Amino acid sequence: MRLNLILPKVEPTQFEYPKKCPRNGCPGMRFVPRQEVSKKIVDAQHPEVTAWRCECKKCGHVFRVYPKGVSQKQISKRVNGMAVMLYILGLSYGAVEIVLSSLGMGIGKTSVYRAVQFVAARVPGLKRENMLSGYQTKAVGADVTSVRCNGKWVTVGIVVDAVNGMVLSIDELPGQDAKQLQAWLEPILDAVGADVVVSDDADALKNVSDETGRAQQVCKSHVVRNTESLVEELSAIISAGQDHSLEAIHVTVEQALQDLASLKEMIHSRRPEDQQRLEKIYLRYASARKPARGKKHDVAYRIRNLFMDRWNLWPRLTFYRTWKDEYGDEILDGTNNHCERAIGWWIKERYRSMRGYKQGRSALGISRLIAFAGNNLSRGMNLADLMA
Ligand SMILES: [Zn+2]
């Protein structure tokens, strides 16, 4: 996890006057400073600052104006920012209290909790209903994970820009069947104008791309891993000579081993034109019969299914090879790595050090906050912006 967090500062000489009179309904915009008053604060550098009592010229309402980084509260924004930073980095609320208090900044666990929740609630976008406004991308990566909240598993869906890895949305889902995934994903696809969905090879997400008329790229790393382990397993069974199902469909052991070796080679080169080759091999096994209920699936039937599946999957697996943007660049790498990395860094890494979240709201809020920080890695995430 890499983050770039910018802490708020306290500037005792910079006063920020309100644009409008704070009294409800008063349109006054001019204020007279009446009196300088001192204010004790909890801060790393300034134990005391001055504030101004100001009067609205229109209605006579008197209010205080604080220097930059200070509010009517006792704890400075810098200390609140440090609390949020330490929490994001993995400390518990209580541990943040201990660290800051030992450095002379007295902040209670409850204030740490409030500061974190406040900032998390102000992260812009990253919710399906409220996406980063106007953000557009041609391809999104989608994936689903789960986190434990108050003893129960909560399903969390994440959507990233499949081209640059920017996190677009992190949402709690009622479940992960095709209908639920579609209800979640379709508005996001519409909002960002995406034509392509990148995902792992779970059937539910394949359905979503079909139902919504989007093209799909199935993550090549997943498929390569799965295929390799199946090729290895089936080749070993054939070589052991215990299974006689191939004889029944008149395929020799040598032929079957060669077909599996070809599949392994094709899955690595992923040439779009190999689809016909897969079909041809599939046809060699097409007559393999499904074993009776309760009987173990034999080698011939499993090879038949493996080739049928890869033959059908082929366009979704090799999609990225022929898909180009308007400038003729290939902008997808064929994996869903952006999504997996986002889950690992922004959802799972902070979560690993706890026994689970207490509330679903926190799980989403904290994940969104960290993902938002990740989205702002190059500029840095200014915590003061989220505290204003
Ligand atoms: Zn006023």
Boltz pocket constraint, residues with backbone or C-beta under 6 A from the ligand:
constraints:
  - pocket:
      binder: B
      contacts: [[A, 21], [A, 22], [A, 23], [A, 26], [A, 27], [A, 28], [A, 56], [A, 57], [A, 58], [A, 59], [A, 60], [A, 61]]
      max_distance: 6.0
